[in-house]
Amino acid sequence: MKILVCISNVPDTTTKITFTDNNTQFNTNGVQFILNPWDEIALARAIELTDGGKGTVTVINVGEASTDATIRKALAIGATDAVRINAKPHDAWYVAYQVAEYVKANPFDLILTGKESIDYNGSKIAGMLGELLDLPSVSIIKKLDVDGSTATVEREIEGGKEVLTIPLPFVAGTAEGVAEPKIPNMRGIMSARTKPLTVVEAVDVKTFSEIISYETPAPRGQVKLVDAGDPAQLVELLHTQARVI
C-alpha cells in the first residue's frame, strides 16, 4: 500500500506573532517552525498501517527550501521518502492543486492530511483534494483501519458517531484518536539524512484569494469576579455590562 501524507510547516504555538509591511506580511524573524501537529497524527497512522513491510509512506509539502528541516523530521519519524513542491503556499486552493497535480502523475492508495493546520485552521485541503482527484474524501476522522482494498473510518457527529466503509483510494483528514504522534529516535534521525527528498517545481495555477492585512486579537480585558453565592449579580452583569443576555 502506498500512502501519501500531506504535511505543513507551521509556527510553534508558543511563538510571539508579529507582522511587517503595514501588517500585510507575517514576520518570520525569530519564529520557530514545526511539523503541524495534526499532520503528525496522520503520519503516525500511516506508519502504523505500513509497518512490517506492508507499504510505503511518502510525505509531501508545498513550501520553499526553508521547510526542509520540517520535512526531514517527518522522515526521521518514519516516512519512507519525501516530496517538496518548490513554491510558497499562497492558500489552501493553491496547495491542494499542487498536491493533486503530483498525485495525478504518481497515484497513491491512500491520501492523509491533518484535519487542519494550526496557523490558518482552514480544514479545506482534504475536501479540495478529493474534488480535484475525483476521489471520496472524509473529514474529520477519529479512527482509521484498512482491510485489503477497503477502509473503515469513524468520525464524531452530533449526538453520536458515524462509521463509514470506503474503497481505496480516498482522502481523509485526521484528528486526535487516529494515532499517537511518534517521537523520532536516534536511528530515525540518522537515517533521515539519507532518505530521498525530491524537489519538484510548482505548476501554474490561478489564485483566487489575497491576504489584505493581518490583525492580532484585542488584548484580554479585566476579569470581574462574582461571589458563587450571588447568581443574581452574575445575571445582572451579563445583562447590563457584557450585554450577552
Protein Blocks (a to p, Z undefined) as FASTA:
>chain_A
ZZdddddddddfkbccddeehhiaccfehpacdddfklmmmmmmmmmmmgghiaccdddd
dddfklmmmmmmmmmnopabdcddddddfblmlmmmmmmmmmmmmccfbdcddfbdfklo
nommmmmmmmmnopacddddfbdcdehjaccdddddehiacdddddddddddddehjacc
ddddfklmmmmmmpccddddddddddfbdcfbdcddddddddddddfklmmlmmmmmmmm
nopZZ
